[in-house]
Amino acid sequence: MQKPFLGFGLGLRTDHFQDVLDRAPTVDWFEVISENFMVAGGKPKFYLHAIRERYPLVMHGVSMSIGSADPLNMDYLSNLKALINEVQPEWVSDHLCWTGMQKMNSHDLLPLPYTDDVIQHLIERIKFVQDYLGRQILIENVSSYLTFSESHLTEWDFLNIIAEEADCNILLDINNIYVSARNHGFKAEQYIDAMNPNRIWQIHLAGHSDYGQYVIDTHDHDISEAVWELYQYTAKKIGPVSTMIERDDHIPPLGELVTELDKARLLTAPLWHPQPHLVCV
């Protein structure tokens, strides 16, 4: 299947529910956090359906814990499948990580060692999830602050192998690549150069906190110039990919995020929609 191009989107946050309906902002699509809508009804579901009538939606999860050693949570997957059937999103994603063990949730996206055993573990679990949901999923690279002594692969090779062998697609988080590159001392462009563009269906952009010797993925700042530069580099390398901005704290008015999103449009316009060359005769 050829990947669709939705254009430029935003993460849908509670602060903006009514504004989206009242103002109909120039946003092409919205991404919703799956877990926020795994409820029977109420205001979240009202807004979800009202906005779904006007905009394409994608679903993004934070609790699948696909990399955990615990068995997959079938109650969670059942609720996720029900929401998918209800919303009919363009696609569904979650993170290439683990979030807890022995039924304890850390509420954090924890990194994995890059080994052959972990690859096989992830491939089996992703295939099971895709079979259960009846669709491909997207897996997202997470930011990290430590390395495992067992790792013998680069993160980009690890991600590429899993996507190919599990036949899933990739949500490429540009900010996470930048954060990890700064923390671990590799070149972010090398990561981008190694990725299979056919598997990349979505891009995340976000802000981070820079403490000089290390960087933390916080989603509570505007996107930095360094991440914008890396995004432009990525856009040139892989071509048109549905792009959105995440903001999870210190959330500004909707109009400010739309203005920030317009920068993504402007940066990619000459790359993805070049003006025709005019010849005078």
N, C-alpha and C positions, 0 to 999 in steps of 0.2 A: 504494500500500500504506500502510495506517495504521501509524504507528510503534508498536512494542511498548513497554510499560513494564515493565522488569525489576525495578524497585525500587532497592535500595541495595547497592553492591558495593565490593570492594577489589581493588587490584592484587595478583595472586598472586606472592609472592616466595619464593625458595628457603628463607629462614629459617623460613617458616611452613608448608612442605609437610606435615610430619608432624602439626603442631598442627591443621591443617584436618581431617585424617582422624581424629585422636583426639578432638577436641573438638566437631566439627560446629558451628562458630560461627554465630550468627544473622546471617549474611550472605546476601543474596539471590542474588548471582552474583559471579563473579570475572573480571577482565581479565588475560590472559596476554600477555607480550611475544612476538610471533611468532618472532623470531629465536632466542630461547632454546630453542625446541623443533624447530628445523629440523635434527634429528639422526635417525639411524636407529633408535636405541633407548636403553637405559640408564635410569638413575634419573629424569632429567627426564621422559621419556616415561611411565615407570611411574606417577609421581605425577600427571601430566597426565590420564591415562586414569582413574585412581582418583578424582580430584576431579571429572572430567567426569561420572562416573556419579552424582554427588550434587548438583552445582550446574550451572546454565547458565554457559557461558563465552562471552566475546567475545575476539577476537584484535586486538592493537594492535601495529603495526609501527613501526620506527624507521629503516629502511634503504631504503625504496622510492625515495627521492630523486626524487619526482614532478616537482619543479621544475627539475631539473638540465638543462643543455644536452646532456649525454651521452645516448646512446641508452638506453632502458630496459634494465635488466639482466634478460634473459630467463631466465637460470639462477635468479636470485632469484625471479622470478615463478613459475617452474615449481615450485620448492620450496615457495613460499607456497601455491600451488594444491593441492599434494599434502597439505599440513598442513590446509588448509581441508576437504578431502574426508575427512580422517581424523578431525578434531575435530568437524566440523559446528557451528561457532560460530553464535551468534545474529547476529552481524555482524562485519565486519572494518574496521579503520581504519588510517590512517597520517597523517603530518603534511604540511601544505601548506608545503613548504620544499624545499631541496636540501641534500644532505649531503656532496657532493664533486664532483670533476670529473676527467676523464682517468683514470678507474678508481681514483682516490685517495679514500679515505673519511676525512672530517674527524672523524667520530664526534661531530658536533654538528648541531643543527637550525638551518640558516642561513636567514635571511629573504629575501624576494624583493621586487623593486620592483613597485609597484602601477600597472602600465601595461596598455594594451590588448593589446600584443604578448605580454606574459607571460600574460595571461588566455587568449588563444587557444592558446598553447603548453600551458597546463595543461589546458584543456578537452579538447584532442585526446588528451593522454596519459591523463587520467582515463578518458575514454571507452574508450580502448584497453585499459586495465587492467580495467575493468569487463566489457568484452566477453570478455577472456581468462579472467577468473576466473568469469564467468557469474553475477555478482551485483553489486549496488551496493556501494560502499564509503563510509566516512565519512572526511572530511578534517578535520584538527584545526588550529586557529589556534595559531601558536607565539608565544612571547615574543620581543621584539626590543630591541636596544640602540642601533640606529642607524637613520637614514632615508636613502633614496635620493633624490638630486636629481631623478631621472626620474619619480618617483611623482607621479601627478596624481589619484589616487583615495584615499579613506579605506580603511583596512584592512577595515572592515565592508562597504563597497560591493564591494570586491574579492572578499571571501569569498562574499557573497550572489550576485553575478553568476556566479561559477564554479560554485557549487552548483546554481544554476538551469539554466545552459546545459549543464553536464556531466551533469545529472540524478543527482547524488550527494547524500549527506546530510552532516551536520556533527556533529563532536564538538567541543563548545564548552568550552574550558578557561577556567574563570573566573579562576583564578590568573594565567594568561598574560595575560588582558585587563587585570587589575589591574596586573601588572608593566609591561606596555607603556604603559598609561595614565600611570603614575607617571613612566616614563622619557621619554615623549614629550609629556606635558602635555595630553592630551585627557581628556574625562570618560568614565569607564568606563560609566556609565549610558547615555550616548549610543550607545555601541557596542551594548549590550543592546537598547535601544529600536529599533534599526535592523534587527535580525536577524529573519529569517523563521522563526517558531517551528515551522512544519511540517517544516522541514529538519533541525531539531536533534533528534538521536536519543540523544545521550549528553552528559553533563557530567563534566568532570574537576575535582576539587578537590585542592589541594596546598599545601605550604608554600613559602616563599621566604626569601631573605636580604635584609634591609633595611639599606642603608648610608647612609641619609639622603638624599643627592642622587641616588641611583640604587638600583634594586632588581634582584636577580639571581634567576632561577628555578632553585632548587636541589633542591627536593623532599626536603629533609633536616630540615625543621622541622614542627611542628604548623601547622595552618591558622590564619592570623592572623584577628583579629576583623574587619579590613577586608574580607578575602575572604569571610568568613561573611556579612557584611552585603550584599556584592555578590551572593552566591549567593541570599540570601533575596529580594533585589530581582529577580533573574533568575527565580526560581521563581514569583514573583507575576506577572511579565510573560508567561511562556511556558507555564505549566502543567506538568503532570507530565512529567518527563524522567528516564530512568535515570541515576543519579548514583553516582560512585565516587571513592574517595580513592587517590591515588598517593603512594607513599613509596619512594624509591630509595636513600637513604643514612641513616645513623643510624637504622636500622629498629628500632622498639620492639617489645615483645612483641605478639602478635596481639591479646590482650585490650584493649590500649590503643588500637589502631586501630579495633577494633569499637566501643569507647566513643566515639571521635571520630566514627565513622560514625553512631552513634545521634543525635548532635547534628544531622546533616543530616535525619534522620527527624523530629526534634522541630521543627526550623525550618520544615519544609514541611507538617507535619501539618495545621495550621489553614488552609493555602492549598490543598492538594490533596485533603484529606479533611475538610472542615469538618463540625462536629457539626450535626445537624438542629436547626432552630429548634422549640422546644417551645411549644405554645399551650395554655394552661389553659382548660378549658371547664367 
